[in-house]
Amino acid sequence: MTQMSWIVDMRERLAVPPPRGLATEGARQAALVPLFVDGGELWVLLSRTGEELVPGAATLQSSPILPDEEPWQAAERCAAAIGADPATLLRLGMLDAVPEPSGDVWTPCVAAIKAPANGDEIRRAGTPVRLPLRAARAPSLLEERLVSVHGAETWVTVGHFGPVKLAGAELEIVELLLERLFREG
């Protein structure tokens, strides 16, 4: 897989159909979905920050979408949090908006980044977590967990992918990405 071939392919797959929004009274957030190629394989970069919905789950960086701001502007603020230069993000496209258990709505912004060197570039953002998208296609376990969000209990789905756990919006975003990436046609 060449650097440009996967980027062109991802842009085409994310463009049709256009992403759907979601009405909410909660806050709007942009979630950066950073993808990179390493060893001929496509990966998503996540982190563990200590503020996970489910203990030990990997998270995507998110940032509030300010009034009169496009989701990409907020997503670019997330780049610095993972140690990437916002100017080097290659915009690939967006996915459908996803509700968070808190009532907020995330707009996933998918971008290509340079493959991090063993996570050294992103240590300040928390523990880096690399998830190969091939592995994300086959979770070893899916479970429902009762969690507390702002003092209210709610059920969330947790996916286990080897040593990586995803919960709530992160799991749904990766599922949407995989649906676009591996759809026929």
ABEGO torsion letter per residue (X at the ends): XBAAAAAAAAAAAAAOBBBBBBBBABBBBBBBBBBBBBGGBBBBBBBBAGABABBGBBBBBBBBBBBGBBAAAAAAAAAAAAGBBAAABBBAEBBBBBBBAAGBBBBBBBBBBBBBBGGAAAAAAEBBBBBBAAAAABBABBBBBBBBBGGBBBBBBBBBBEABBBBEAAAAAAAAAAAAAABBX
